[in-house]
Amino acid sequence: MSIDYDEKRDFRRMAAQHALQFRNLEDGEEGQGTCINLSATGILFSADQPLPTGTRLQIEMTPPYAVVAPFDAEVEVVRATPREEGGYEIAGRIVRMD
């Protein structure tokens, strides 16, 4: 299979600046963030707090456009990186989509 775009990933990332809500599936703690980008297998979002690697989250995102379907998925955190402007970038692997 030939990949003809600069970033040699299996799936392209789509920029998506939308508010999202998440819930920790282990302790029920809830939070909010902003989606940065999304692909067929993962999501990158910003949040005020770090989340430990391996944490399972239920993420819900409802875009403001009626033509875009809501996003509802179970995600496993793979990385949390501090941002220069404050907060954290959270990278997650999509485990299951509802």
PDB file as gemmi writes it, atoms N, CA and C in Angstrom:
CRYST1    1.000    1.000    1.000  90.00  90.00  90.00 P 1                      
ATOM      1  N   MET A   1       0.845  -1.180   0.000  1.00  0.00           N  
ATOM      2  CA  MET A   1       0.000   0.000   0.000  1.00  0.00           C  
ATOM      3  C   MET A   1       0.885   1.235   0.000  1.00  0.00           C  
ATOM      4  N   SER A   2       0.607   2.173  -0.869  1.00  0.00           N  
ATOM      5  CA  SER A   2       1.374   3.407  -0.951  1.00  0.00           C  
ATOM      6  C   SER A   2       0.626   4.530  -0.259  1.00  0.00           C  
ATOM      7  N   ILE A   3       1.337   5.228   0.625  1.00  0.00           N  
ATOM      8  CA  ILE A   3       0.753   6.382   1.318  1.00  0.00           C  
ATOM      9  C   ILE A   3       1.385   7.615   0.697  1.00  0.00           C  
ATOM     10  N   ASP A   4       0.573   8.505   0.116  1.00  0.00           N  
ATOM     11  CA  ASP A   4       1.111   9.608  -0.648  1.00  0.00           C  
ATOM     12  C   ASP A   4       1.029  10.965   0.048  1.00  0.00           C  
ATOM     13  N   TYR A   5       0.828  10.996   1.353  1.00  0.00           N  
ATOM     14  CA  TYR A   5       0.815  12.261   2.049  1.00  0.00           C  
ATOM     15  C   TYR A   5       2.023  12.329   2.975  1.00  0.00           C  
ATOM     16  N   ASP A   6       2.365  13.543   3.426  1.00  0.00           N  
ATOM     17  CA  ASP A   6       3.602  13.774   4.162  1.00  0.00           C  
ATOM     18  C   ASP A   6       3.711  12.967   5.443  1.00  0.00           C  
ATOM     19  N   GLU A   7       2.675  12.923   6.226  1.00  0.00           N  
ATOM     20  CA  GLU A   7       2.716  12.191   7.481  1.00  0.00           C  
ATOM     21  C   GLU A   7       2.417  10.729   7.178  1.00  0.00           C  
ATOM     22  N   LYS A   8       3.364   9.860   7.334  1.00  0.00           N  
ATOM     23  CA  LYS A   8       3.245   8.467   6.923  1.00  0.00           C  
ATOM     24  C   LYS A   8       2.503   7.622   7.958  1.00  0.00           C  
ATOM     25  N   ARG A   9       1.271   7.968   8.237  1.00  0.00           N  
ATOM     26  CA  ARG A   9       0.424   7.223   9.157  1.00  0.00           C  
ATOM     27  C   ARG A   9      -0.554   6.392   8.348  1.00  0.00           C  
ATOM     28  N   ASP A  10      -1.153   5.407   9.005  1.00  0.00           N  
ATOM     29  CA  ASP A  10      -2.138   4.579   8.321  1.00  0.00           C  
ATOM     30  C   ASP A  10      -3.412   5.365   7.993  1.00  0.00           C  
ATOM     31  N   PHE A  11      -3.776   6.328   8.841  1.00  0.00           N  
ATOM     32  CA  PHE A  11      -4.987   7.114   8.633  1.00  0.00           C  
ATOM     33  C   PHE A  11      -4.665   8.601   8.803  1.00  0.00           C  
ATOM     34  N   ARG A  12      -5.226   9.408   7.956  1.00  0.00           N  
ATOM     35  CA  ARG A  12      -5.021  10.850   8.047  1.00  0.00           C  
ATOM     36  C   ARG A  12      -5.694  11.417   9.280  1.00  0.00           C  
ATOM     37  N   ARG A  13      -5.100  12.465   9.820  1.00  0.00           N  
ATOM     38  CA  ARG A  13      -5.699  13.182  10.936  1.00  0.00           C  
ATOM     39  C   ARG A  13      -6.555  14.309  10.385  1.00  0.00           C  
ATOM     40  N   MET A  14      -7.670  14.538  11.023  1.00  0.00           N  
ATOM     41  CA  MET A  14      -8.576  15.611  10.626  1.00  0.00           C  
ATOM     42  C   MET A  14      -8.612  16.629  11.759  1.00  0.00           C  
ATOM     43  N   ALA A  15      -8.268  17.875  11.462  1.00  0.00           N  
ATOM     44  CA  ALA A  15      -8.357  18.929  12.468  1.00  0.00           C  
ATOM     45  C   ALA A  15      -9.818  19.097  12.870  1.00  0.00           C  
ATOM     46  N   ALA A  16     -10.045  19.213  14.168  1.00  0.00           N  
ATOM     47  CA  ALA A  16     -11.421  19.314  14.665  1.00  0.00           C  
ATOM     48  C   ALA A  16     -11.416  20.094  15.971  1.00  0.00           C  
ATOM     49  N   GLN A  17     -11.605  21.370  15.909  1.00  0.00           N  
ATOM     50  CA  GLN A  17     -11.593  22.218  17.101  1.00  0.00           C  
ATOM     51  C   GLN A  17     -12.995  22.272  17.709  1.00  0.00           C  
ATOM     52  N   HIS A  18     -13.358  21.221  18.456  1.00  0.00           N  
ATOM     53  CA  HIS A  18     -14.688  21.140  19.054  1.00  0.00           C  
ATOM     54  C   HIS A  18     -14.580  20.809  20.536  1.00  0.00           C  
ATOM     55  N   ALA A  19     -15.486  21.362  21.310  1.00  0.00           N  
ATOM     56  CA  ALA A  19     -15.546  21.038  22.731  1.00  0.00           C  
ATOM     57  C   ALA A  19     -15.955  19.580  22.892  1.00  0.00           C  
ATOM     58  N   LEU A  20     -15.418  18.948  23.924  1.00  0.00           N  
ATOM     59  CA  LEU A  20     -15.791  17.564  24.212  1.00  0.00           C  
ATOM     60  C   LEU A  20     -15.900  17.375  25.719  1.00  0.00           C  
ATOM     61  N   GLN A  21     -16.594  16.316  26.095  1.00  0.00           N  
ATOM     62  CA  GLN A  21     -16.727  15.934  27.490  1.00  0.00           C  
ATOM     63  C   GLN A  21     -16.160  14.529  27.614  1.00  0.00           C  
ATOM     64  N   PHE A  22     -15.519  14.261  28.751  1.00  0.00           N  
ATOM     65  CA  PHE A  22     -15.023  12.905  28.972  1.00  0.00           C  
ATOM     66  C   PHE A  22     -15.346  12.464  30.394  1.00  0.00           C  
ATOM     67  N   ARG A  23     -15.432  11.134  30.535  1.00  0.00           N  
ATOM     68  CA  ARG A  23     -15.687  10.520  31.844  1.00  0.00           C  
ATOM     69  C   ARG A  23     -14.713   9.369  32.014  1.00  0.00           C  
ATOM     70  N   ASN A  24     -14.005   9.377  33.148  1.00  0.00           N  
ATOM     71  CA  ASN A  24     -13.091   8.296  33.476  1.00  0.00           C  
ATOM     72  C   ASN A  24     -13.923   7.064  33.791  1.00  0.00           C  
ATOM     73  N   LEU A  25     -13.717   5.982  33.069  1.00  0.00           N  
ATOM     74  CA  LEU A  25     -14.523   4.777  33.245  1.00  0.00           C  
ATOM     75  C   LEU A  25     -14.185   4.019  34.526  1.00  0.00           C  
ATOM     76  N   GLU A  26     -13.058   4.344  35.173  1.00  0.00           N  
ATOM     77  CA  GLU A  26     -12.681   3.670  36.409  1.00  0.00           C  
ATOM     78  C   GLU A  26     -13.288   4.328  37.637  1.00  0.00           C  
ATOM     79  N   ASP A  27     -13.227   5.668  37.703  1.00  0.00           N  
ATOM     80  CA  ASP A  27     -13.700   6.346  38.907  1.00  0.00           C  
ATOM     81  C   ASP A  27     -14.881   7.285  38.666  1.00  0.00           C  
ATOM     82  N   GLY A  28     -15.331   7.415  37.418  1.00  0.00           N  
ATOM     83  CA  GLY A  28     -16.489   8.247  37.107  1.00  0.00           C  
ATOM     84  C   GLY A  28     -16.211   9.737  37.050  1.00  0.00           C  
ATOM     85  N   GLU A  29     -14.964  10.162  37.301  1.00  0.00           N  
ATOM     86  CA  GLU A  29     -14.635  11.579  37.256  1.00  0.00           C  
ATOM     87  C   GLU A  29     -14.867  12.119  35.852  1.00  0.00           C  
ATOM     88  N   GLU A  30     -15.435  13.315  35.790  1.00  0.00           N  
ATOM     89  CA  GLU A  30     -15.752  13.929  34.501  1.00  0.00           C  
ATOM     90  C   GLU A  30     -14.885  15.152  34.253  1.00  0.00           C  
ATOM     91  N   GLY A  31     -14.700  15.471  32.988  1.00  0.00           N  
ATOM     92  CA  GLY A  31     -13.924  16.644  32.616  1.00  0.00           C  
ATOM     93  C   GLY A  31     -14.336  17.135  31.248  1.00  0.00           C  
ATOM     94  N   GLN A  32     -13.756  18.266  30.880  1.00  0.00           N  
ATOM     95  CA  GLN A  32     -14.020  18.860  29.575  1.00  0.00           C  
ATOM     96  C   GLN A  32     -12.700  19.145  28.886  1.00  0.00           C  
ATOM     97  N   GLY A  33     -12.755  19.208  27.590  1.00  0.00           N  
ATOM     98  CA  GLY A  33     -11.567  19.514  26.817  1.00  0.00           C  
ATOM     99  C   GLY A  33     -11.947  20.033  25.449  1.00  0.00           C  
ATOM    100  N   THR A  34     -10.947  20.168  24.604  1.00  0.00           N  
ATOM    101  CA  THR A  34     -11.154  20.605  23.226  1.00  0.00           C  
ATOM    102  C   THR A  34     -10.422  19.652  22.304  1.00  0.00           C  
ATOM    103  N   CYS A  35     -11.138  19.089  21.353  1.00  0.00           N  
ATOM    104  CA  CYS A  35     -10.537  18.202  20.371  1.00  0.00           C  
ATOM    105  C   CYS A  35      -9.565  19.018  19.516  1.00  0.00           C  
ATOM    106  N   ILE A  36      -8.388  18.471  19.266  1.00  0.00           N  
ATOM    107  CA  ILE A  36      -7.390  19.094  18.400  1.00  0.00           C  
ATOM    108  C   ILE A  36      -7.417  18.413  17.038  1.00  0.00           C  
ATOM    109  N   ASN A  37      -7.358  17.086  17.048  1.00  0.00           N  
ATOM    110  CA  ASN A  37      -7.502  16.354  15.797  1.00  0.00           C  
ATOM    111  C   ASN A  37      -7.993  14.945  16.082  1.00  0.00           C  
ATOM    112  N   LEU A  38      -8.437  14.308  14.997  1.00  0.00           N  
ATOM    113  CA  LEU A  38      -9.107  13.022  15.096  1.00  0.00           C  
ATOM    114  C   LEU A  38      -8.726  12.197  13.876  1.00  0.00           C  
ATOM    115  N   SER A  39      -8.533  10.890  14.080  1.00  0.00           N  
ATOM    116  CA  SER A  39      -8.308   9.989  12.953  1.00  0.00           C  
ATOM    117  C   SER A  39      -9.196   8.771  13.146  1.00  0.00           C  
ATOM    118  N   ALA A  40      -9.070   7.804  12.273  1.00  0.00           N  
ATOM    119  CA  ALA A  40      -9.890   6.593  12.376  1.00  0.00           C  
ATOM    120  C   ALA A  40      -9.533   5.772  13.608  1.00  0.00           C  
ATOM    121  N   THR A  41      -8.328   5.960  14.153  1.00  0.00           N  
ATOM    122  CA  THR A  41      -7.895   5.128  15.276  1.00  0.00           C  
ATOM    123  C   THR A  41      -7.522   5.902  16.533  1.00  0.00           C  
ATOM    124  N   GLY A  42      -7.531   7.241  16.475  1.00  0.00           N  
ATOM    125  CA  GLY A  42      -7.101   7.994  17.645  1.00  0.00           C  
ATOM    126  C   GLY A  42      -7.645   9.401  17.701  1.00  0.00           C  
ATOM    127  N   ILE A  43      -7.413  10.035  18.854  1.00  0.00           N  
ATOM    128  CA  ILE A  43      -7.856  11.399  19.090  1.00  0.00           C  
ATOM    129  C   ILE A  43      -6.779  12.131  19.878  1.00  0.00           C  
ATOM    130  N   LEU A  44      -6.627  13.423  19.602  1.00  0.00           N  
ATOM    131  CA  LEU A  44      -5.754  14.297  20.372  1.00  0.00           C  
ATOM    132  C   LEU A  44      -6.632  15.438  20.854  1.00  0.00           C  
ATOM    133  N   PHE A  45      -6.617  15.678  22.182  1.00  0.00           N  
ATOM    134  CA  PHE A  45      -7.412  16.770  22.722  1.00  0.00           C  
ATOM    135  C   PHE A  45      -6.661  17.463  23.838  1.00  0.00           C  
ATOM    136  N   SER A  46      -7.074  18.682  24.145  1.00  0.00           N  
ATOM    137  CA  SER A  46      -6.474  19.421  25.252  1.00  0.00           C  
ATOM    138  C   SER A  46      -7.417  19.361  26.446  1.00  0.00           C  
ATOM    139  N   ALA A  47      -6.815  19.359  27.646  1.00  0.00           N  
ATOM    140  CA  ALA A  47      -7.575  19.340  28.891  1.00  0.00           C  
ATOM    141  C   ALA A  47      -6.763  20.072  29.947  1.00  0.00           C  
ATOM    142  N   ASP A  48      -7.430  20.499  31.018  1.00  0.00           N  
ATOM    143  CA  ASP A  48      -6.747  21.221  32.087  1.00  0.00           C  
ATOM    144  C   ASP A  48      -5.891  20.315  32.958  1.00  0.00           C  
ATOM    145  N   GLN A  49      -6.254  19.036  33.046  1.00  0.00           N  
ATOM    146  CA  GLN A  49      -5.543  18.120  33.927  1.00  0.00           C  
ATOM    147  C   GLN A  49      -4.894  17.004  33.127  1.00  0.00           C  
ATOM    148  N   PRO A  50      -3.754  16.462  33.646  1.00  0.00           N  
ATOM    149  CA  PRO A  50      -3.146  15.306  32.973  1.00  0.00           C  
ATOM    150  C   PRO A  50      -3.954  14.057  33.276  1.00  0.00           C  
ATOM    151  N   LEU A  51      -3.879  13.104  32.405  1.00  0.00           N  
ATOM    152  CA  LEU A  51      -4.543  11.817  32.609  1.00  0.00           C  
ATOM    153  C   LEU A  51      -3.492  10.732  32.468  1.00  0.00           C  
ATOM    154  N   PRO A  52      -3.419   9.800  33.409  1.00  0.00           N  
ATOM    155  CA  PRO A  52      -2.391   8.762  33.353  1.00  0.00           C  
ATOM    156  C   PRO A  52      -2.536   7.851  32.128  1.00  0.00           C  
ATOM    157  N   THR A  53      -1.397   7.414  31.603  1.00  0.00           N  
ATOM    158  CA  THR A  53      -1.382   6.451  30.513  1.00  0.00           C  
ATOM    159  C   THR A  53      -2.159   5.207  30.931  1.00  0.00           C  
ATOM    160  N   GLY A  54      -2.988   4.712  30.031  1.00  0.00           N  
ATOM    161  CA  GLY A  54      -3.791   3.527  30.299  1.00  0.00           C  
ATOM    162  C   GLY A  54      -5.184   3.825  30.809  1.00  0.00           C  
ATOM    163  N   THR A  55      -5.460   5.085  31.190  1.00  0.00           N  
ATOM    164  CA  THR A  55      -6.792   5.458  31.664  1.00  0.00           C  
ATOM    165  C   THR A  55      -7.804   5.270  30.546  1.00  0.00           C  
ATOM    166  N   ARG A  56      -8.929   4.666  30.871  1.00  0.00           N  
ATOM    167  CA  ARG A  56     -10.013   4.489  29.894  1.00  0.00           C  
ATOM    168  C   ARG A  56     -11.032   5.599  30.092  1.00  0.00           C  
ATOM    169  N   LEU A  57     -11.395   6.245  28.988  1.00  0.00           N  
ATOM    170  CA  LEU A  57     -12.334   7.355  29.004  1.00  0.00           C  
ATOM    171  C   LEU A  57     -13.494   7.086  28.064  1.00  0.00           C  
ATOM    172  N   GLN A  58     -14.656   7.600  28.419  1.00  0.00           N  
ATOM    173  CA  GLN A  58     -15.775   7.700  27.482  1.00  0.00           C  
ATOM    174  C   GLN A  58     -15.767   9.148  27.025  1.00  0.00           C  
ATOM    175  N   ILE A  59     -15.613   9.382  25.739  1.00  0.00           N  
ATOM    176  CA  ILE A  59     -15.546  10.738  25.193  1.00  0.00           C  
ATOM    177  C   ILE A  59     -16.763  10.989  24.336  1.00  0.00           C  
ATOM    178  N   GLU A  60     -17.390  12.144  24.552  1.00  0.00           N  
ATOM    179  CA  GLU A  60     -18.536  12.568  23.743  1.00  0.00           C  
ATOM    180  C   GLU A  60     -18.236  13.940  23.167  1.00  0.00           C  
ATOM    181  N   MET A  61     -18.497  14.077  21.874  1.00  0.00           N  
ATOM    182  CA  MET A  61     -18.299  15.348  21.189  1.00  0.00           C  
ATOM    183  C   MET A  61     -19.463  15.535  20.219  1.00  0.00           C  
ATOM    184  N   THR A  62     -20.155  16.641  20.348  1.00  0.00           N  
ATOM    185  CA  THR A  62     -21.267  16.944  19.459  1.00  0.00           C  
ATOM    186  C   THR A  62     -20.906  18.198  18.669  1.00  0.00           C  
ATOM    187  N   PRO A  63     -20.487  18.033  17.415  1.00  0.00           N  
ATOM    188  CA  PRO A  63     -20.148  19.191  16.593  1.00  0.00           C  
ATOM    189  C   PRO A  63     -21.359  20.106  16.409  1.00  0.00           C  
ATOM    190  N   PRO A  64     -21.117  21.393  16.240  1.00  0.00           N  
ATOM    191  CA  PRO A  64     -22.222  22.349  16.110  1.00  0.00           C  
ATOM    192  C   PRO A  64     -22.952  22.278  14.767  1.00  0.00           C  
ATOM    193  N   TYR A  65     -22.475  21.437  13.854  1.00  0.00           N  
ATOM    194  CA  TYR A  65     -23.073  21.355  12.525  1.00  0.00           C  
ATOM    195  C   TYR A  65     -23.957  20.117  12.438  1.00  0.00           C  
ATOM    196  N   ALA A  66     -25.157  20.274  11.948  1.00  0.00           N  
ATOM    197  CA  ALA A  66     -26.098  19.156  11.852  1.00  0.00           C  
ATOM    198  C   ALA A  66     -25.637  18.086  10.868  1.00  0.00           C  
ATOM    199  N   VAL A  67     -24.766  18.445   9.921  1.00  0.00           N  
ATOM    200  CA  VAL A  67     -24.319  17.477   8.914  1.00  0.00           C  
ATOM    201  C   VAL A  67     -23.202  16.561   9.430  1.00  0.00           C  
ATOM    202  N   VAL A  68     -22.649  16.854  10.610  1.00  0.00           N  
ATOM    203  CA  VAL A  68     -21.583  16.045  11.192  1.00  0.00           C  
ATOM    204  C   VAL A  68     -22.156  15.241  12.352  1.00  0.00           C  
ATOM    205  N   ALA A  69     -21.965  13.937  12.309  1.00  0.00           N  
ATOM    206  CA  ALA A  69     -22.504  13.062  13.357  1.00  0.00           C  
ATOM    207  C   ALA A  69     -21.763  13.267  14.678  1.00  0.00           C  
ATOM    208  N   PRO A  70     -22.455  13.094  15.798  1.00  0.00           N  
ATOM    209  CA  PRO A  70     -21.781  13.161  17.107  1.00  0.00           C  
ATOM    210  C   PRO A  70     -20.748  12.052  17.228  1.00  0.00           C  
ATOM    211  N   PHE A  71     -19.724  12.308  18.023  1.00  0.00           N  
ATOM    212  CA  PHE A  71     -18.654  11.351  18.275  1.00  0.00           C  
ATOM    213  C   PHE A  71     -18.819  10.823  19.691  1.00  0.00           C  
ATOM    214  N   ASP A  72     -18.907   9.528  19.857  1.00  0.00           N  
ATOM    215  CA  ASP A  72     -19.058   8.896  21.165  1.00  0.00           C  
ATOM    216  C   ASP A  72     -18.194   7.643  21.141  1.00  0.00           C  
ATOM    217  N   ALA A  73     -17.121   7.639  21.942  1.00  0.00           N  
ATOM    218  CA  ALA A  73     -16.177   6.526  21.863  1.00  0.00           C  
ATOM    219  C   ALA A  73     -15.513   6.257  23.202  1.00  0.00           C  
ATOM    220  N   GLU A  74     -15.059   5.024  23.353  1.00  0.00           N  
ATOM    221  CA  GLU A  74     -14.204   4.660  24.474  1.00  0.00           C  
ATOM    222  C   GLU A  74     -12.771   4.807  23.989  1.00  0.00           C  
ATOM    223  N   VAL A  75     -11.951   5.474  24.793  1.00  0.00           N  
ATOM    224  CA  VAL A  75     -10.585   5.803  24.410  1.00  0.00           C  
ATOM    225  C   VAL A  75      -9.630   5.402  25.528  1.00  0.00           C  
ATOM    226  N   GLU A  76      -8.460   4.912  25.156  1.00  0.00           N  
ATOM    227  CA  GLU A  76      -7.409   4.622  26.124  1.00  0.00           C  
ATOM    228  C   GLU A  76      -6.305   5.672  25.971  1.00  0.00           C  
ATOM    229  N   VAL A  77      -5.961   6.341  27.064  1.00  0.00           N  
ATOM    230  CA  VAL A  77      -4.933   7.379  27.034  1.00  0.00           C  
ATOM    231  C   VAL A  77      -3.573   6.729  26.768  1.00  0.00           C  
ATOM    232  N   VAL A  78      -2.853   7.271  25.777  1.00  0.00           N  
ATOM    233  CA  VAL A  78      -1.516   6.768  25.473  1.00  0.00           C  
ATOM    234  C   VAL A  78      -0.423   7.776  25.836  1.00  0.00           C  
ATOM    235  N   ARG A  79      -0.823   9.050  26.022  1.00  0.00           N  
ATOM    236  CA  ARG A  79       0.176  10.077  26.335  1.00  0.00           C  
ATOM    237  C   ARG A  79      -0.521  11.339  26.838  1.00  0.00           C  
ATOM    238  N   ALA A  80       0.104  12.025  27.802  1.00  0.00           N  
ATOM    239  CA  ALA A  80      -0.345  13.340  28.268  1.00  0.00           C  
ATOM    240  C   ALA A  80       0.888  14.237  28.323  1.00  0.00           C  
ATOM    241  N   THR A  81       0.894  15.301  27.536  1.00  0.00           N  
ATOM    242  CA  THR A  81       2.045  16.183  27.411  1.00  0.00           C  
ATOM    243  C   THR A  81       1.669  17.601  27.826  1.00  0.00           C  
ATOM    244  N   PRO A  82       2.458  18.239  28.714  1.00  0.00           N  
ATOM    245  CA  PRO A  82       2.168  19.629  29.090  1.00  0.00           C  
ATOM    246  C   PRO A  82       2.255  20.552  27.871  1.00  0.00           C  
ATOM    247  N   ARG A  83       1.360  21.552  27.824  1.00  0.00           N  
ATOM    248  CA  ARG A  83       1.371  22.545  26.753  1.00  0.00           C  
ATOM    249  C   ARG A  83       2.027  23.812  27.265  1.00  0.00           C  
ATOM    250  N   GLU A  84       2.737  24.520  26.401  1.00  0.00           N  
ATOM    251  CA  GLU A  84       3.388  25.777  26.792  1.00  0.00           C  
ATOM    252  C   GLU A  84       2.389  26.791  27.311  1.00  0.00           C  
ATOM    253  N   GLU A  85       1.212  26.822  26.714  1.00  0.00           N  
ATOM    254  CA  GLU A  85       0.191  27.802  27.090  1.00  0.00           C  
ATOM    255  C   GLU A  85      -0.651  27.352  28.275  1.00  0.00           C  
ATOM    256  N   GLY A  86      -0.299  26.226  28.860  1.00  0.00           N  
ATOM    257  CA  GLY A  86      -1.037  25.698  30.007  1.00  0.00           C  
ATOM    258  C   GLY A  86      -1.901  24.514  29.605  1.00  0.00           C  
ATOM    259  N   GLY A  87      -2.217  23.689  30.557  1.00  0.00           N  
ATOM    260  CA  GLY A  87      -3.012  22.502  30.299  1.00  0.00           C  
ATOM    261  C   GLY A  87      -2.173  21.392  29.689  1.00  0.00           C  
ATOM    262  N   TYR A  88      -2.846  20.407  29.127  1.00  0.00           N  
ATOM    263  CA  TYR A  88      -2.178  19.220  28.615  1.00  0.00           C  
ATOM    264  C   TYR A  88      -2.779  18.799  27.285  1.00  0.00           C  
ATOM    265  N   GLU A  89      -1.951  18.205  26.437  1.00  0.00           N  
ATOM    266  CA  GLU A  89      -2.432  17.520  25.244  1.00  0.00           C  
ATOM    267  C   GLU A  89      -2.534  16.047  25.598  1.00  0.00           C  
ATOM    268  N   ILE A  90      -3.711  15.486  25.396  1.00  0.00           N  
ATOM    269  CA  ILE A  90      -3.970  14.089  25.709  1.00  0.00           C  
ATOM    270  C   ILE A  90      -4.151  13.327  24.399  1.00  0.00           C  
ATOM    271  N   ALA A  91      -3.328  12.319  24.189  1.00  0.00           N  
ATOM    272  CA  ALA A  91      -3.446  11.472  22.997  1.00  0.00           C  
ATOM    273  C   ALA A  91      -4.122  10.167  23.430  1.00  0.00           C  
ATOM    274  N   GLY A  92      -5.092   9.742  22.645  1.00  0.00           N  
ATOM    275  CA  GLY A  92      -5.807   8.522  22.978  1.00  0.00           C  
ATOM    276  C   GLY A  92      -6.018   7.618  21.791  1.00  0.00           C  
ATOM    277  N   ARG A  93      -6.035   6.331  22.071  1.00  0.00           N  
ATOM    278  CA  ARG A  93      -6.316   5.310  21.057  1.00  0.00           C  
ATOM    279  C   ARG A  93      -7.802   4.954  21.178  1.00  0.00           C  
ATOM    280  N   ILE A  94      -8.509   5.007  20.074  1.00  0.00           N  
ATOM    281  CA  ILE A  94      -9.938   4.657  20.078  1.00  0.00           C  
ATOM    282  C   ILE A  94     -10.049   3.146  20.218  1.00  0.00           C  
ATOM    283  N   VAL A  95     -10.725   2.720  21.300  1.00  0.00           N  
ATOM    284  CA  VAL A  95     -10.910   1.309  21.582  1.00  0.00           C  
ATOM    285  C   VAL A  95     -12.228   0.825  20.983  1.00  0.00           C  
ATOM    286  N   ARG A  96     -13.262   1.676  21.101  1.00  0.00           N  
ATOM    287  CA  ARG A  96     -14.605   1.301  20.632  1.00  0.00           C  
ATOM    288  C   ARG A  96     -15.387   2.564  20.347  1.00  0.00           C  
ATOM    289  N   MET A  97     -16.157   2.546  19.273  1.00  0.00           N  
ATOM    290  CA  MET A  97     -17.045   3.680  18.962  1.00  0.00           C  
ATOM    291  C   MET A  97     -18.480   3.221  19.095  1.00  0.00           C  
ATOM    292  N   ASP A  98     -19.308   4.087  19.698  1.00  0.00           N  
ATOM    293  CA  ASP A  98     -20.729   3.786  19.877  1.00  0.00           C  
ATOM    294  C   ASP A  98     -21.557   4.375  18.752  1.00  0.00           C  
TER     295      ASP A  98                                                      
END                                                                             
